[in-house]
Amino acid sequence: MKNSFYLALSMVLSATVLSACDTTSTTRWESPAYSERKVAPPAEFPEIPQKQFEHADGQTRGEGLKFDPRVDILFVIDNSASMAPHQANLRRNINKFVNSIARTKVIDFHIGVTTIYDSVRYGSIVQKTCGGKINYLDNGELTPLQGLATPITERFVSRKQGFVNVLEQTLNVGVSPFLNSSTGCSTGPEEEESFSPIIASFGEKNQTTSNIGFWREGSLKVIMIVSDAFDASKELTPSLVYENLYQLSGSTPNDQKFRIYAVAPIPGQSVNQKTGMIDGSKTCQLDFGYKENGAFPSRVPDHNVAQLVEMAGGRLLSICSSNYGVELAKVGEEIRVATLKDIVYDLPKIPDRSPQRNIRVWFHRDAKVSQQLVENEHWYYDAQENRVVIHGMKLDWDEYPDAYISVDYFVYDATDPHNQIIKGSQ
């Protein structure tokens, strides 16, 4: 009789709590119809407070939630004198790169542009300003956006109307011929550093001024180097850059949260030793820094930019490629896939994992159709980090580019004997 009494009491309490939940969620699921029974609890049990219903919506990004997929992309552009045709080629084809990423509308991207640096000349031989002209960016500083009708403080492109045109114009950083004068107005780099601007872009000075808001916690971080030279950064090897980015991006052994790509000479390509032209081209010339004893090498030697790309598992694009747009589109697609790999919701409170109240994850195809996702197939709950992780690549973003994800859950209540916390499994 005693067991029967507690069984009946358990059923009553479950019905009472569940019927009290708020079912105004925008995720288009309705709670089962529970019959309300007004039964006073025995004196030995405390009164159970009304169950709180939490709704975590990726579109509104509630307080304490991180909604990925986010990707932050930094272009490091060589602005030495030999780069004019390569910069023009990049601008002509940048739409193919961006469109590959932007076609999935749920992806939240930042794209910024900086230039290479020369720590030997800049700040000593070459002053930052001369005659009202800015000679160079600080190391890792994002260049101001170009082509805007109204100036804004942000120095990076995001998903706003006309962003492709703004990015194309912003990538036009121009070239600065190397002049070794003592006037302070000579602007060109001699030792092209592409590694040091990457690391400097994360520095506190840049993060609190020109680059504020660009690098975001939890985002996939992508570096795109565009240069016809090897890197000349002091004391920065490919291994050190890789290790720095591993830490700065919050990577783990199972999840590398950064990618590195480069548009550069490919080791092994043939070179005219007199002119430096690569693979018989009439316009694509190897940087003069490769010359030894007055002659270019017969083939592009291995260089540290290529080594860094290989180390990070990225892709090296030929700076002389005649199929440039297609290659850039492939890189954009790789970034899109990597960005959608995992969509993470950090829950601000512990969820109740009781079977009748368990977390519900929804894929909203449009305003009328929502698909409930299956635990351990489409998503899992990480109990240690208290977050829901959705396998983004298992969802049909191509068919439903405007889709979004939301997460519904009940908050765990320690005073409710029917609450459960069940460890999540991946």
VOMARFI-994817 format. One line per field, with one value per residue (C-alpha): x, y, z; residue in three letters. Coordinates in pm, 1 decimal. Example, Ala and Ser with C-alpha at 12.3 -4.5 7.8 and 13.67 -1.06 7.14 Angstrom:
# VOMARFI-994817
u = (1230.0, 1367.0) .
v = (-450.0, -106.0) .
w = (780.0, 714.0) .
rest = (Ala, Ser) .
//
This chain:
# VOMARFI-994817
u = (0.0, 281.0, 443.9, 110.4, 65.4, 403.4, 346.9, 17.1, 177.9, 459.8, 210.7, 15.0, 323.9, 451.2, 118.7, 95.4, 444.4, 420.1, 80.1, 225.2, 489.7, 470.4, 390.4, 433.2, 757.9, 806.1, 945.6, 598.6, 573.6, 293.5, 298.4, 84.2, -258.7, -221.1, -531.9, -510.0, -587.9, -587.6, -446.0, -282.5, 61.4, 120.1, 268.4, 603.5, 669.9, 756.7, 546.2, 705.8, 751.7, 611.5, 838.8, 1035.4, 1048.6, 1357.2, 1375.7, 1712.7, 1671.1, 1962.6, 1813.3, 1769.2, 2087.8, 1961.9, 2180.7, 2463.8, 2419.5, 2677.6, 2523.2, 2758.7, 2824.2, 3053.0, 3362.0, 3615.3, 3839.3, 4156.7, 4319.0, 4689.8, 4775.9, 5125.4, 5142.7, 5496.3, 5557.6, 5530.1, 5182.2, 4966.4, 4848.4, 4790.7, 4579.7, 4371.5, 4322.7, 4205.8, 3952.1, 3812.6, 3742.1, 3661.5, 3285.8, 3326.2, 3498.4, 3243.7, 2938.9, 3049.4, 3034.6, 2738.0, 2499.6, 2422.7, 2249.2, 2280.5, 2659.1, 2765.5, 3092.5, 3343.2, 3600.4, 3884.9, 4192.1, 4541.0, 4873.8, 5215.8, 5461.6, 5830.7, 5954.2, 6300.4, 6183.9, 5847.8, 5874.8, 6243.8, 6331.2, 5968.1, 5735.9, 5367.4, 5252.2, 5424.1, 5267.6, 4921.9, 4957.9, 4945.9, 5245.0, 5150.3, 4916.4, 5031.1, 5121.9, 4798.2, 4575.2, 4263.7, 4234.9, 3926.3, 3643.8, 3612.8, 3310.4, 3066.1, 2805.1, 2817.8, 3138.6, 3120.3, 3357.6, 3378.3, 3670.3, 3537.0, 3272.4, 2969.9, 2646.1, 2500.2, 2364.6, 2644.5, 2912.3, 3074.3, 3134.0, 3270.9, 3508.7, 3628.6, 3716.5, 3871.7, 4102.2, 4243.4, 4519.8, 4748.6, 5123.1, 5406.9, 5732.5, 6041.4, 6240.6, 6545.7, 6549.8, 6599.3, 6303.2, 6061.9, 5823.8, 5947.3, 5668.6, 5746.2, 5832.5, 6162.2, 6129.8, 5774.3, 5631.2, 5304.8, 5327.0, 5373.9, 5050.8, 4851.7, 4965.5, 4957.9, 4593.4, 4502.0, 4706.2, 4543.1, 4625.7, 4448.8, 4168.0, 4073.7, 4106.2, 4099.4, 4012.4, 3752.2, 3479.0, 3653.0, 3786.2, 3503.5, 3522.0, 3409.3, 3433.6, 3622.0, 3926.7, 4056.5, 4377.7, 4422.3, 4775.0, 4816.8, 5185.0, 5447.7, 5720.0, 5826.7, 5768.3, 6041.6, 5897.3, 6163.1, 6165.7, 5830.7, 5853.2, 5556.7, 5548.3, 5526.6, 5247.4, 5057.8, 5097.6, 4985.2, 4673.8, 4595.3, 4584.1, 4418.0, 4138.6, 4056.8, 4137.5, 4145.2, 4303.6, 3965.3, 3868.8, 4106.4, 3923.4, 4140.7, 4228.7, 4517.8, 4517.8, 4757.0, 4772.2, 5145.7, 5411.0, 5389.3, 5716.6, 5842.1, 5694.2, 5944.6, 6104.9, 6286.4, 6619.6, 6667.7, 6322.6, 6179.4, 5859.4, 5683.4, 5568.6, 5625.7, 5399.2, 5459.2, 5307.6, 5357.5, 5701.5, 5870.6, 5960.3, 6312.3, 6386.8, 6436.9, 6730.3, 7076.6, 7394.4, 7183.6, 6974.3, 6637.9, 6622.4, 6517.5, 6222.6, 6022.4, 6194.8, 6009.7, 5915.6, 5771.0, 5429.7, 5375.5, 5500.4, 5251.7, 4960.9, 5058.8, 5100.2, 4748.7, 4592.6, 4491.4, 4518.7, 4793.4, 4665.3, 4900.9, 4937.1, 4982.4, 4671.2, 4456.1, 4169.8, 4180.4, 3808.4, 3733.3, 4010.3, 3885.8, 3532.6, 3667.8, 3834.1, 3509.4, 3325.2, 3581.2, 3533.6, 3154.5, 3171.9, 3417.7, 3198.5, 2888.1, 3064.1, 2931.5, 2670.5, 2711.0, 2460.7, 2594.7, 2298.6, 2287.3, 2116.8, 2122.2, 1849.0, 1602.5, 1674.1, 1367.1, 1213.5, 897.0, 1094.5, 1412.0, 1590.0, 1428.8, 1632.0, 1458.0, 1562.3, 1324.7, 1311.1, 1080.6, 808.0, 570.6, 779.4, 1002.0, 1183.1, 1263.2, 1620.8, 1714.2, 1950.7, 2279.4, 2205.8, 2176.6, 2291.1, 2423.4, 2426.6, 2771.6, 2702.8, 3052.7, 3031.1, 2650.1, 2598.2, 2408.3, 2618.6, 2439.3, 2605.4, 2550.6, 2662.4, 2381.9, 2125.2, 2013.5, 2125.0, 2144.9, 1776.0, 1681.5, 1938.0, 1717.7, 1673.7, 1779.0, 1804.7, 1647.5, 1676.9, 1399.6, 1453.3, 1320.2, 1545.5, 1656.9, 1494.5, 1664.8, 1344.1, 1146.6, 1192.2, 1103.2, 1386.9, 1676.7, 2017.8, 2127.0, 2484.1, 2503.4, 2667.4, 2836.7) .
v = (0.0, 233.5, 180.5, 236.2, 561.7, 701.5, 585.2, 769.8, 1075.8, 1070.0, 1068.2, 1357.7, 1571.7, 1507.5, 1608.8, 1920.2, 2044.4, 1974.3, 2139.7, 2454.9, 2510.6, 2799.3, 2670.1, 3000.5, 2890.3, 2999.1, 2658.9, 2532.5, 2231.8, 2196.7, 2024.6, 1707.5, 1759.8, 1687.6, 1676.7, 1905.1, 1753.5, 1977.0, 1755.1, 1902.4, 1749.2, 1566.8, 1773.6, 1594.2, 1717.1, 2083.9, 2273.0, 2251.7, 2588.1, 2638.0, 2491.2, 2751.5, 2705.4, 2827.2, 2893.2, 2934.8, 3078.3, 3107.3, 3409.3, 3617.0, 3492.1, 3503.5, 3614.5, 3371.2, 3177.3, 3140.0, 3075.8, 2939.5, 2901.9, 3203.6, 3250.3, 3535.5, 3568.1, 3778.5, 3861.2, 3944.6, 4123.1, 4183.3, 4547.5, 4545.3, 4678.9, 4343.8, 4271.5, 4500.3, 4230.8, 3978.8, 4220.0, 4294.9, 3922.8, 3875.4, 4158.2, 4023.5, 3685.3, 3761.7, 3733.5, 3361.9, 3309.6, 3504.1, 3362.6, 3006.9, 3095.8, 3333.4, 3100.4, 2939.1, 3236.0, 3111.7, 3161.7, 3475.0, 3600.3, 3879.5, 3953.6, 4196.8, 4306.9, 4397.3, 4432.4, 4278.1, 4448.5, 4535.0, 4566.7, 4680.1, 4981.4, 5076.7, 5307.9, 5382.4, 5450.0, 5496.3, 5705.4, 5617.0, 5952.0, 6196.5, 6499.0, 6391.8, 6047.0, 5723.7, 5519.4, 5188.5, 5019.3, 4926.5, 4561.3, 4359.2, 4667.9, 4623.6, 4868.0, 5095.6, 4973.9, 5134.1, 5202.2, 5289.0, 5557.0, 5634.3, 5588.8, 5334.3, 5251.5, 4879.8, 4778.0, 4442.5, 4324.5, 4134.7, 4017.0, 4350.0, 4474.3, 4540.9, 4363.4, 4200.2, 4537.1, 4684.4, 4391.1, 4414.8, 4781.2, 4724.0, 4456.8, 4725.8, 4812.6, 4928.8, 4888.0, 5080.9, 5081.2, 5027.5, 5352.8, 5364.2, 5734.7, 5922.8, 6158.7, 5948.3, 5946.7, 5623.2, 5373.1, 5034.1, 4720.6, 4547.3, 4247.2, 4123.2, 3990.3, 3800.3, 3599.7, 3886.2, 4069.6, 3751.1, 3729.0, 4107.4, 4123.1, 3939.7, 4177.8, 4390.3, 4718.8, 4616.9, 4433.9, 4748.2, 4992.4, 4917.9, 4547.3, 4572.7, 4313.2, 4134.4, 3817.2, 3651.0, 3384.1, 3047.5, 3142.8, 2951.7, 3165.5, 3172.6, 3329.7, 3401.2, 3512.4, 3668.8, 3722.4, 3646.4, 3633.4, 3410.1, 3537.2, 3750.3, 3781.1, 3787.2, 3480.0, 3353.1, 3006.4, 2818.9, 2602.7, 2905.9, 3062.3, 2734.3, 2699.4, 3059.1, 3016.0, 2686.5, 2866.9, 3187.2, 3000.9, 2775.0, 2461.6, 2113.3, 1789.1, 1690.8, 2029.7, 2263.7, 2595.4, 2772.7, 2733.1, 2880.1, 2931.1, 3116.4, 3252.5, 3226.0, 3069.2, 2690.5, 2508.2, 2322.1, 2555.9, 2638.1, 2983.6, 3177.5, 3247.0, 3577.0, 3732.4, 3545.8, 3466.6, 3157.7, 2868.7, 3062.5, 3349.8, 3700.4, 3873.9, 3644.4, 3707.6, 3550.7, 3800.4, 3945.3, 3816.9, 3474.0, 3594.2, 3465.4, 3593.1, 3800.6, 3510.0, 3356.5, 2986.5, 2749.5, 2636.9, 2788.9, 2663.8, 2540.4, 2839.4, 2902.4, 3023.1, 2691.0, 2507.3, 2686.7, 2606.7, 2239.8, 2224.8, 2363.9, 2134.8, 2425.5, 2481.6, 2659.1, 2836.6, 2933.5, 3308.7, 3258.0, 3044.3, 3113.3, 2934.7, 3158.5, 3206.4, 2833.7, 2772.6, 3053.5, 2911.9, 2573.8, 2740.9, 2921.5, 2589.4, 2431.9, 2719.5, 2685.8, 2315.4, 2373.9, 2651.9, 2431.2, 2134.6, 2205.2, 2455.5, 2517.5, 2645.4, 2716.0, 2682.7, 2941.5, 2695.1, 2320.9, 2145.8, 1893.9, 1573.1, 1381.6, 1186.7, 1399.1, 1723.5, 1653.2, 1907.0, 1960.0, 2084.7, 2220.8, 2288.1, 2560.0, 2529.6, 2829.4, 3011.6, 2715.3, 2397.2, 2286.6, 1954.6, 1812.5, 1681.7, 1343.8, 1321.9, 1137.1, 1153.2, 1526.4, 1659.9, 1570.0, 1724.5, 1793.1, 1770.0, 1873.3, 2203.5, 2232.0, 2290.3, 2145.9, 2065.2, 2021.5, 1841.9, 2116.1, 1919.7, 1668.5, 1939.1, 2046.0, 2408.3, 2408.4, 2326.1, 2563.2, 2849.2, 3066.9, 2795.1, 2838.3, 2629.6, 2671.8, 2480.7, 2436.7, 2299.5, 2297.6, 2420.1, 2156.2, 2206.0, 2037.5, 2059.4, 1857.5, 1482.8, 1405.7, 1610.2, 1422.1, 1510.4, 1252.1, 1263.7, 1354.2, 1120.0, 1214.5) .
w = (0.0, 82.1, -259.1, -431.7, -243.3, -356.6, -712.6, -724.8, -566.8, -823.3, -1110.8, -962.6, -905.5, -1258.0, -1409.3, -1190.7, -1280.7, -1650.0, -1684.5, -1528.5, -1794.6, -2037.2, -2388.2, -2570.7, -2738.0, -3097.6, -3188.5, -3287.7, -3061.9, -2815.6, -2480.1, -2446.4, -2300.0, -1930.3, -1713.1, -1414.7, -1078.4, -772.4, -501.3, -192.9, -127.9, 200.1, 479.0, 465.8, 108.5, 41.9, -205.4, -551.8, -725.1, -1072.1, -1340.2, -1534.7, -1910.8, -2097.3, -2469.3, -2639.0, -2986.1, -3227.9, -3401.4, -3090.3, -2918.4, -2565.1, -2278.9, -2205.9, -2531.2, -2804.5, -3141.6, -3397.1, -3691.1, -3689.4, -3901.7, -3888.2, -4194.9, -4210.8, -4544.4, -4514.3, -4840.3, -4970.8, -5085.3, -5222.6, -5573.4, -5754.7, -5624.4, -5842.4, -6090.8, -5812.8, -5610.8, -5920.3, -5981.5, -5621.9, -5649.5, -5976.1, -5821.1, -5458.4, -5522.1, -5597.5, -5264.0, -5059.0, -5237.5, -5155.5, -4786.2, -4789.8, -4974.6, -4638.2, -4480.0, -4124.3, -4136.7, -3950.6, -4098.2, -4043.0, -4314.9, -4249.6, -4442.6, -4327.8, -4507.4, -4464.6, -4233.2, -4226.7, -3869.9, -3989.9, -4189.5, -4039.4, -3742.7, -3797.8, -4162.3, -4265.3, -4048.5, -4036.8, -4175.5, -4406.0, -4572.1, -4457.0, -4612.2, -4411.2, -4521.9, -4358.6, -4114.7, -3768.2, -3749.5, -3763.7, -3790.5, -4006.2, -4292.5, -4296.7, -4519.1, -4861.8, -5082.2, -4803.4, -4849.5, -4477.9, -4275.5, -3992.7, -3710.7, -3789.3, -4007.1, -4119.0, -4361.5, -4232.1, -4390.5, -4491.9, -4821.0, -5069.5, -4863.2, -5168.3, -5333.3, -5009.6, -4964.3, -5325.1, -5280.7, -4937.3, -5080.3, -5310.0, -5063.3, -5346.1, -5369.8, -5211.6, -5412.0, -5204.1, -5173.1, -4948.7, -4872.5, -4547.2, -4594.8, -4391.5, -4687.3, -4843.5, -4797.9, -4944.9, -4748.4, -4822.8, -4591.3, -4636.6, -4310.5, -4342.1, -4016.6, -3771.3, -3875.8, -3807.7, -3447.0, -3395.4, -3508.9, -3186.0, -2968.4, -2700.9, -2877.0, -3198.4, -3019.0, -2829.3, -3120.8, -3493.9, -3464.2, -3189.5, -3235.3, -3523.5, -3360.6, -3166.6, -2901.7, -3036.0, -3404.3, -3670.5, -3750.5, -4107.0, -4235.6, -4607.5, -4704.4, -5048.8, -5132.6, -5395.4, -5126.5, -4841.7, -4487.7, -4328.5, -3976.1, -3709.4, -3482.9, -3611.3, -3761.9, -3911.7, -3597.0, -3368.0, -3573.8, -3567.7, -3190.9, -3133.8, -3346.7, -3176.6, -2841.8, -2964.1, -3142.6, -2848.7, -3048.4, -2898.6, -3022.0, -3165.8, -3305.2, -3487.3, -3477.4, -3735.9, -4102.7, -4301.1, -4677.0, -4905.4, -5258.2, -5326.3, -5550.1, -5529.7, -5455.0, -5759.9, -6021.3, -6296.8, -6297.4, -6571.7, -6402.8, -6587.3, -6557.3, -6256.6, -6447.2, -6315.2, -6538.0, -6860.3, -6754.6, -6887.2, -6585.2, -6284.9, -6139.3, -5839.0, -5568.8, -5591.0, -5242.8, -5397.0, -5608.9, -5525.1, -5692.1, -5931.7, -6061.3, -5977.7, -5890.1, -6169.3, -5961.4, -5677.6, -5362.4, -5057.2, -4841.0, -4498.1, -4617.2, -4794.5, -4484.6, -4258.6, -4491.8, -4503.6, -4126.1, -4075.2, -4335.8, -4559.0, -4931.3, -5127.9, -5439.5, -5719.7, -5742.3, -6117.8, -6168.1, -6472.4, -6296.0, -5994.0, -5937.6, -5935.9, -5681.1, -5457.5, -5473.4, -5354.7, -5059.3, -4977.8, -4983.6, -4750.3, -4507.0, -4529.0, -4444.2, -4158.6, -4015.8, -4014.5, -3855.0, -3506.2, -3393.4, -3020.9, -2765.4, -2417.7, -2182.3, -1901.5, -1663.0, -1603.0, -1804.7, -1667.6, -1857.5, -1741.8, -2034.0, -2040.8, -2017.0, -2208.5, -2429.1, -2768.0, -3063.6, -3371.8, -3730.2, -3853.1, -4230.6, -4266.2, -4076.1, -4100.5, -4100.5, -3811.9, -3778.3, -3436.2, -3439.9, -3295.8, -3000.1, -3069.0, -3441.9, -3504.6, -3166.5, -2824.9, -2480.6, -2331.9, -1958.3, -1856.0, -2046.5, -2015.7, -2383.8, -2677.1, -2984.1, -3317.5, -3607.9, -3863.8, -4168.3, -4114.0, -4189.4, -4535.4, -4540.2, -4921.3, -4952.7, -4670.7, -4666.3, -4442.7, -4180.1, -3820.4, -3504.7, -3164.4, -2838.0, -2578.9, -2229.8, -1875.7, -1597.2, -1348.1, -1007.0, -712.8, -505.5, -759.0, -691.6, -1052.6, -1202.9, -1354.0, -1486.2, -1738.2, -1862.9, -2230.2, -2476.6, -2799.7) .
rest = (Met, Lys, Asn, Ser, Phe, Tyr, Leu, Ala, Leu, Ser, Met, Val, Leu, Ser, Ala, Thr, Val, Leu, Ser, Ala, Cys, Asp, Thr, Thr, Ser, Thr, Thr, Arg, Trp, Glu, Ser, Pro, Ala, Tyr, Ser, Glu, Arg, Lys, Val, Ala, Pro, Pro, Ala, Glu, Phe, Pro, Glu, Ile, Pro, Gln, Lys, Gln, Phe, Glu, His, Ala, Asp, Gly, Gln, Thr, Arg, Gly, Glu, Gly, Leu, Lys, Phe, Asp, Pro, Arg, Val, Asp, Ile, Leu, Phe, Val, Ile, Asp, Asn, Ser, Ala, Ser, Met, Ala, Pro, His, Gln, Ala, Asn, Leu, Arg, Arg, Asn, Ile, Asn, Lys, Phe, Val, Asn, Ser, Ile, Ala, Arg, Thr, Lys, Val, Ile, Asp, Phe, His, Ile, Gly, Val, Thr, Thr, Ile, Tyr, Asp, Ser, Val, Arg, Tyr, Gly, Ser, Ile, Val, Gln, Lys, Thr, Cys, Gly, Gly, Lys, Ile, Asn, Tyr, Leu, Asp, Asn, Gly, Glu, Leu, Thr, Pro, Leu, Gln, Gly, Leu, Ala, Thr, Pro, Ile, Thr, Glu, Arg, Phe, Val, Ser, Arg, Lys, Gln, Gly, Phe, Val, Asn, Val, Leu, Glu, Gln, Thr, Leu, Asn, Val, Gly, Val, Ser, Pro, Phe, Leu, Asn, Ser, Ser, Thr, Gly, Cys, Ser, Thr, Gly, Pro, Glu, Glu, Glu, Glu, Ser, Phe, Ser, Pro, Ile, Ile, Ala, Ser, Phe, Gly, Glu, Lys, Asn, Gln, Thr, Thr, Ser, Asn, Ile, Gly, Phe, Trp, Arg, Glu, Gly, Ser, Leu, Lys, Val, Ile, Met, Ile, Val, Ser, Asp, Ala, Phe, Asp, Ala, Ser, Lys, Glu, Leu, Thr, Pro, Ser, Leu, Val, Tyr, Glu, Asn, Leu, Tyr, Gln, Leu, Ser, Gly, Ser, Thr, Pro, Asn, Asp, Gln, Lys, Phe, Arg, Ile, Tyr, Ala, Val, Ala, Pro, Ile, Pro, Gly, Gln, Ser, Val, Asn, Gln, Lys, Thr, Gly, Met, Ile, Asp, Gly, Ser, Lys, Thr, Cys, Gln, Leu, Asp, Phe, Gly, Tyr, Lys, Glu, Asn, Gly, Ala, Phe, Pro, Ser, Arg, Val, Pro, Asp, His, Asn, Val, Ala, Gln, Leu, Val, Glu, Met, Ala, Gly, Gly, Arg, Leu, Leu, Ser, Ile, Cys, Ser, Ser, Asn, Tyr, Gly, Val, Glu, Leu, Ala, Lys, Val, Gly, Glu, Glu, Ile, Arg, Val, Ala, Thr, Leu, Lys, Asp, Ile, Val, Tyr, Asp, Leu, Pro, Lys, Ile, Pro, Asp, Arg, Ser, Pro, Gln, Arg, Asn, Ile, Arg, Val, Trp, Phe, His, Arg, Asp, Ala, Lys, Val, Ser, Gln, Gln, Leu, Val, Glu, Asn, Glu, His, Trp, Tyr, Tyr, Asp, Ala, Gln, Glu, Asn, Arg, Val, Val, Ile, His, Gly, Met, Lys, Leu, Asp, Trp, Asp, Glu, Tyr, Pro, Asp, Ala, Tyr, Ile, Ser, Val, Asp, Tyr, Phe, Val, Tyr, Asp, Ala, Thr, Asp, Pro, His, Asn, Gln, Ile, Ile, Lys, Gly, Ser, Gln) .
//
